[in-house]
Amino acid sequence: MSSTSTHPSAPLTWKQADDDVHVATRDGEFAGFVELDGARHVTRDSHGTELGAFATLADARRALDGSGRRKTRSITQTLRRHLSRARS
């Protein structure tokens, strides 16, 4: 299994992919996206994990920008999380 590592302090680059979707990359790698869901902006990281819902696009973008500094999960923690979601 290969893994790509990017420096967490590298700035995000944003592009508007659709009227209600903004996509972020960091060092040329997909970093996540923000989509407008009714009146809120939902932020998801590069794995599709929801980071939160925000009133403004700016707040939603900031949430993703800070996500690179989050604690990483072990593969076991990630698998358990996905399995529990699949069962519900």
C-alpha positions as CSV (number, residue, x, y, z in Angstrom):
1,M,0.0,0.0,0.0
2,S,1.4,3.4,-0.9
3,S,0.8,6.6,1.0
4,T,1.2,10.2,0.0
5,S,2.3,12.7,2.7
6,T,1.8,16.4,2.4
7,H,3.1,19.0,4.7
8,P,0.2,20.2,6.9
9,S,1.2,23.8,6.7
10,A,1.1,23.9,2.9
11,P,-1.7,26.3,1.9
12,L,-5.0,24.9,0.4
13,T,-5.9,25.8,-3.1
14,W,-9.6,26.2,-3.7
15,K,-11.6,25.8,-6.9
16,Q,-15.4,26.1,-7.4
17,A,-16.4,22.8,-9.0
18,D,-20.1,23.6,-9.3
19,D,-22.6,26.2,-8.0
20,D,-22.7,24.6,-4.6
21,V,-19.3,22.7,-4.4
22,H,-15.8,24.0,-3.6
23,V,-12.9,21.6,-3.8
24,A,-9.6,22.0,-2.0
25,T,-6.1,20.6,-2.9
26,R,-2.9,20.8,-1.0
27,D,0.4,20.3,-2.9
28,G,-1.6,19.1,-5.8
29,E,-3.4,16.4,-3.8
30,F,-7.2,16.3,-3.1
31,A,-7.7,17.7,0.4
32,G,-11.5,17.8,0.7
33,F,-14.5,19.8,-0.2
34,V,-17.3,22.1,0.9
35,E,-20.8,21.7,-0.4
36,L,-23.8,23.9,0.2
37,D,-26.6,21.9,1.7
38,G,-29.6,24.2,2.0
39,A,-28.5,27.0,4.3
40,R,-25.4,25.4,5.6
41,H,-21.9,24.7,4.2
42,V,-20.9,21.1,5.0
43,T,-17.1,20.4,5.1
44,R,-15.7,17.0,4.3
45,D,-12.0,15.9,4.4
46,S,-10.1,13.9,1.8
47,H,-11.7,10.7,3.1
48,G,-15.3,12.0,3.0
49,T,-15.5,12.4,6.7
50,E,-17.8,15.2,7.7
51,L,-15.9,17.9,9.7
52,G,-18.9,20.0,10.4
53,A,-21.6,22.3,9.0
54,F,-21.1,26.0,9.0
55,A,-23.2,29.2,8.3
56,T,-20.6,30.7,6.0
57,L,-18.3,29.4,3.2
58,A,-15.3,31.1,4.9
59,D,-15.9,29.2,8.2
60,A,-16.3,25.9,6.3
61,R,-13.0,26.5,4.5
62,R,-11.2,27.3,7.7
63,A,-12.4,24.0,9.2
64,L,-10.8,22.1,6.4
65,D,-7.6,24.1,6.6
66,G,-7.2,23.1,10.2
67,S,-8.0,19.5,9.5
68,G,-4.4,18.8,8.4
69,R,-3.3,19.2,11.9
70,R,-5.8,16.7,13.4
71,K,-4.6,13.6,15.2
72,T,-4.3,10.7,12.7
73,R,-6.2,7.5,13.4
74,S,-4.6,4.1,13.3
75,I,-5.8,1.7,10.6
76,T,-7.6,-0.3,13.3
77,Q,-9.5,2.8,14.5
78,T,-10.4,3.7,10.9
79,L,-11.7,0.2,10.1
80,R,-13.8,0.0,13.3
81,R,-15.3,3.4,12.5
82,H,-16.2,2.4,9.0
83,L,-17.6,-1.0,10.1
84,S,-19.8,0.6,12.7
85,R,-21.2,3.0,10.1
86,A,-21.9,0.2,7.7
87,R,-23.8,-1.7,10.4
88,S,-26.1,1.2,11.2
